[in-house]
Amino acid sequence: MISMASRVRRARTLVSMSQAELARRVGVERSAVTQWERQQGTTPSVGHLAQIAVITGVHFEWLATGRGQSQPEPGAFEAAVVVEDFARDSVESSALTALRRLSARRRVAAVQILELLSG
């Protein structure tokens, strides 16, 4: 089984990302990524492992344990989530919350108003 350090390095290099870029996207110093990729270095936290998995597109289980495939089959996650269906900021979140409290009839009317305003 390959080491955690090797799996972190492999995940990063699979997407042709530098240590500095991975560090920036995870929110740590580059030296932390260097430590994670050293055989005798430190181990990333579970939260950082989850971020690395998402950023690099590898399976979390593989990254954390070495079990299973490193990457999903092509297209495996395309139908799982439609990103446009989620609020992008606090204003959209408030609007969605309010919209969900409306009756079906009022919800349709509210959407029609929004469409007219955005028109």
TIROLUM-277396 format. One record per residue (C-alpha): y, x, z; residue number from 1. Coordinates in nm, 2 decimals. Layout:
<nufis>
- Y; X; Z; NUM .
...
</nufis>
This chain:
<nufis>
- 0.00; 0.00; 0.00; 1 .
- 0.34; 0.14; -0.08; 2 .
- 0.59; 0.19; 0.20; 3 .
- 0.89; -0.03; 0.28; 4 .
- 1.12; 0.25; 0.17; 5 .
- 0.95; 0.27; -0.17; 6 .
- 0.96; -0.11; -0.21; 7 .
- 1.33; -0.12; -0.13; 8 .
- 1.39; 0.16; -0.38; 9 .
- 1.17; -0.01; -0.64; 10 .
- 1.35; -0.35; -0.60; 11 .
- 1.68; -0.18; -0.65; 12 .
- 1.58; 0.02; -0.95; 13 .
- 1.41; -0.28; -1.11; 14 .
- 1.76; -0.42; -1.17; 15 .
- 1.92; -0.08; -1.24; 16 .
- 2.14; -0.10; -0.94; 17 .
- 2.29; 0.19; -0.76; 18 .
- 2.26; 0.24; -0.39; 19 .
- 2.64; 0.19; -0.36; 20 .
- 2.62; -0.15; -0.55; 21 .
- 2.33; -0.28; -0.34; 22 .
- 2.52; -0.17; -0.02; 23 .
- 2.83; -0.35; -0.14; 24 .
- 2.64; -0.67; -0.22; 25 .
- 2.44; -0.67; 0.11; 26 .
- 2.76; -0.58; 0.31; 27 .
- 2.65; -0.25; 0.45; 28 .
- 2.75; 0.12; 0.40; 29 .
- 2.57; 0.31; 0.12; 30 .
- 2.42; 0.54; 0.39; 31 .
- 2.23; 0.24; 0.52; 32 .
- 2.06; 0.19; 0.18; 33 .
- 1.99; 0.56; 0.18; 34 .
- 1.82; 0.53; 0.52; 35 .
- 1.62; 0.23; 0.41; 36 .
- 1.49; 0.42; 0.11; 37 .
- 1.39; 0.74; 0.31; 38 .
- 1.03; 0.76; 0.41; 39 .
- 1.13; 0.85; 0.77; 40 .
- 1.45; 0.63; 0.76; 41 .
- 1.54; 0.31; 0.93; 42 .
- 1.40; -0.03; 0.83; 43 .
- 1.63; -0.31; 0.71; 44 .
- 1.66; -0.62; 0.93; 45 .
- 1.49; -0.94; 0.82; 46 .
- 1.83; -1.07; 0.71; 47 .
- 1.90; -0.77; 0.50; 48 .
- 1.55; -0.79; 0.35; 49 .
- 1.62; -1.15; 0.25; 50 .
- 1.95; -1.05; 0.09; 51 .
- 1.78; -0.76; -0.10; 52 .
- 1.51; -0.99; -0.23; 53 .
- 1.77; -1.25; -0.35; 54 .
- 1.99; -0.98; -0.51; 55 .
- 1.71; -0.80; -0.69; 56 .
- 1.50; -1.10; -0.77; 57 .
- 1.18; -0.98; -0.59; 58 .
- 0.95; -1.18; -0.37; 59 .
- 1.05; -1.16; 0.00; 60 .
- 0.69; -1.13; 0.11; 61 .
- 0.63; -0.84; -0.12; 62 .
- 0.94; -0.66; -0.01; 63 .
- 0.87; -0.72; 0.36; 64 .
- 0.50; -0.66; 0.37; 65 .
- 0.38; -0.52; 0.04; 66 .
- 0.15; -0.82; -0.02; 67 .
- 0.15; -1.02; -0.34; 68 .
- 0.34; -0.97; -0.66; 69 .
- 0.68; -0.79; -0.66; 70 .
- 0.84; -1.02; -0.91; 71 .
- 0.80; -1.39; -1.00; 72 .
- 0.67; -1.49; -1.33; 73 .
- 0.95; -1.53; -1.59; 74 .
- 1.11; -1.87; -1.55; 75 .
- 0.94; -1.95; -1.22; 76 .
- 1.26; -2.04; -1.03; 77 .
- 1.47; -2.18; -1.31; 78 .
- 1.38; -2.54; -1.23; 79 .
- 1.37; -2.50; -0.86; 80 .
- 1.75; -2.53; -0.80; 81 .
- 2.04; -2.65; -1.00; 82 .
- 2.32; -2.44; -0.86; 83 .
- 2.59; -2.68; -1.00; 84 .
- 2.45; -2.95; -0.76; 85 .
- 2.57; -2.77; -0.45; 86 .
- 2.92; -2.74; -0.31; 87 .
- 3.10; -2.41; -0.39; 88 .
- 3.35; -2.43; -0.11; 89 .
- 3.46; -2.63; 0.19; 90 .
- 3.67; -2.87; -0.02; 91 .
- 3.37; -2.96; -0.24; 92 .
- 3.15; -2.98; 0.07; 93 .
- 3.38; -3.23; 0.23; 94 .
- 3.40; -3.44; -0.09; 95 .
- 3.02; -3.45; -0.12; 96 .
- 2.99; -3.55; 0.25; 97 .
- 3.24; -3.83; 0.20; 98 .
- 3.07; -3.94; -0.13; 99 .
- 2.73; -3.96; 0.04; 100 .
- 2.87; -4.19; 0.31; 101 .
- 2.98; -4.45; 0.05; 102 .
- 2.77; -4.74; -0.07; 103 .
- 2.61; -4.71; -0.42; 104 .
- 2.88; -4.93; -0.57; 105 .
- 3.17; -4.74; -0.42; 106 .
- 3.01; -4.41; -0.50; 107 .
- 3.01; -4.50; -0.87; 108 .
- 3.37; -4.60; -0.85; 109 .
- 3.47; -4.28; -0.67; 110 .
- 3.29; -4.07; -0.94; 111 .
- 3.48; -4.27; -1.21; 112 .
- 3.81; -4.20; -1.04; 113 .
- 3.73; -3.83; -1.01; 114 .
- 3.63; -3.82; -1.38; 115 .
- 3.96; -3.98; -1.47; 116 .
- 4.16; -3.73; -1.26; 117 .
- 3.97; -3.43; -1.41; 118 .
- 4.00; -3.57; -1.76; 119 .
</nufis>
